[in-house]
Amino acid sequence: RLGMSVEDVHELTAIDRWFLSKLYHIHVVNQSLRTMTLPELTRCEVLLREAKRTGFADRQIAKQLRAAEIAPQSPGAGASSE
């Protein structure tokens, strides 16, 4: 986020490079999600699959998508009436 490499952070903190590289990958996937809308993501199967493989839950993925492009649902949408 601050433009530091995994190696720079490792040298400053002595945190394991493997762990730092995993965190960096999560950051990269997150940043990629933030550039997309839901229709774009549904066409980009590779990114969706990688986000899920990386550990993102559906709600986390939805939250990261460009929110301005997503129409809000009404509170009762999808609820069945009896």
PyMOL commands that set and color helices and strands:
alter all, ss='L'
color gray80, all
select helices_A, chain A and resi 6-13+17-34+38-43+45-54+58-64+67-69
alter helices_A, ss='H'
color red, helices_A
deselect
rebuild
show_as cartoon
